Amino acid sequence: MYPDGIETEEAFGYDGWTASGFLQTITLLKLAGHSPPPQSFVDKVEKMWNYLVNAEDQFGYSPRDGDMDLGRSGWSQAATYYFGRSDWTYIHTGGKEGTKPSGDSASAIFPWGGQAILRNHYEAEGGWVCTIMPSSCCHVEPVCLNCSAMACSGCGLTSVPRTAAPVMPTAARMR
C-alpha cells in the first residue's frame, strides 16, 4: 500500500477488497479479545478507507478504473463507525448526512497512487472528476491517463484509455 492509502494494484475494486480484509482483521482481533495491531497498521487502514470514500462521486459511485464498472464500493458503514469518520458519511451521501469535512477544498490529491479527485463541492449538484495519472504498476496500466467525470446533470463520463480522445459519455445514471 502506498503512503496515501491507495493499494499498489491501483484498481479501485481491489483497493476496496483489500481495505475490507484489513478492517475485518482489526475488528476480529478486537472481538476475540486479542491485542490490537500496531497503531501504524490501523492508521494505514484508515488512509485506505479515506481514499476509497474520497474517490466516490457525489452519488456514491466509484471511479471506473482497473476492473471497476459502474459500482459502489468506496464507502463502508463499518469503517465509518470504526474510525469515527462522520465526514465520510457526508461525502457518501452528497451532504445529506454526517459532518462536512474540514478544509478549504472538496478536492483530494493522492500523489503516491497518482490520483486526483477534483470536485467543486460534495453536494449532489456538484461536479466531480477522478483522474488516474500515468503509472507503471500492476492493474492501472490498461487505464493510464483515464479520466472519469460526473457532470452536474448526473451523466457518467469517461475517456477512452491511453488516447487523447475527448471525454465521451458511456453511461447515464439516474437518481
N, C-alpha and C positions, 0 to 999 in steps of 0.2 A: 504494500500500500504506500502511496505517495504521502508526503507530509501534509498535503492539503485535504486528504480524505478520499481521493479517487483511487480506486483499486487498479493495479497495474495492467489488468486485462483491458481496461478502458472501453468496456462495453456496459452500458447502463444497467441492463438486466443482470449481468454478472456482478456488478457493483452492489446491487440490492441483495442479491442472493448471498454474497459474502458478508455483508453487513448484518443480515438476518441471522446467519450462522453464528457470528461473533456475539451478537446480542443474546441469542439463546444460550450460549455457553456462559456468559456472565450471569444471566438470570437463573440458570440451573444450578450454578455454583452457590448462589445466594439461597435458593430454595432448599438445597441439600445441606445447608449449614456449613459449607466449606469456606475457607478463606477466599476473599475476592482476589481476582487477578491484580497485578500491579496497576496503580493509577495511570501509568503511562499507556497501558493497553486500553483501559476504559476510555481515556481521552482520545485515543486514535479511533475507537469505535464511534464515539460521539462525532468526530470530524467526518467519518464516513456518512453518517446519517445527515449531518449538516449539508454535505454536498448533495445527497440524494434529494432532500427537501428543496434546497435552493434551485436545483436543476429543473424542477417541475414548472410547467407553465401555470397560469392563474386558474386553470380548470383542473389541475391535478394530473395532467398528462406528462409523461417523461419525454426527454429528447429521443429522437429516432436515430440512435447511433448503435453501432455494433449489431447485435441481434434483436434490438428492440423494434417492435412495431408500435402501433398506437396504444401504448399500455399505461398503466397506473401502478408504478411500483416504488415511488420515491418516498412516500410518507408512511409511517408506521405509528399507530396509536401506542403500541407497547414501547417503542423507542422514545416517543414524545413524553410518555409518562415516566419512564425510567430516568431520562436525563432532565426532566422538569423543564421542557422547552415549549412553552405555550406560543412562542413566536413561530415555531414550525407549524402549529395548528393554524395560525393566522395566514401564513404563506399558502398552505394547502387548501384552505377554504376561500381563498381570494379575499381575505379581510373580513369575512363574516363572523369568525370565532377566533378566540385566542388574543394574544397581545402583539401589537405591531412591533416588528423588530426595530431595535435602536439603530441609529446611524443616519447619515445624510442621503444614502443611496439605496435603492432596492436592488441594484445590480451586485453581482458577486464574481470575483475572478479566482480561478483555481489554477495558478501558474504551473505547478508541478504536473498536473494532469493535462495542461494545455487547453483549458476550457474557460469560456467567458459566458456568464449568464447576464444578459442585458435586459433590463425592464424599466419602464418609467414609473411604475408603482405596482403594488401587489393585488389591487382590486381587479375584479373580473373584466372591466372595460379597458384595462391596461394592455400595453404591448409587451411582448416577450420574445427574446431571441437567444438561442443557445448555439454558440459556435464551437466547433471542435477543431482546434488548431492542429497543424501538422505534427505528427509524431511517428516514431518508428517502432512502436511497441505493439505487439500482440494483435488484438482484435480490432483496434482502431484503424489499421491500415486500409481496409476496404472503404472507409468513410473519411479519409483525410480531407480536410477543408470542407467538411459537411457543415451546413447551417440549417438548423430547424427554426422556424419562426411561428409566432401566433400573432396575427393581426387583431386589431380591436374588434373586427367583425366576427371573430371566432372561427376563422378558416385556418386549418393547419397547413403550413407550408414547409417545404424542404427543398434544398438544392440537390442537383444531380451530383453524386460523389465524384471527386477527382476531376472536375471540369470547371471551367469558368462560366458555365451556363447560368443564365438568370434564375433567380428563385422562382419555382413553379408550384402551383397548388397540387397536392397529392391526396388530400383527404379533407372533407368538410366535417366539422364537429358541431353538433347541435346540443344546446343546453336547454 
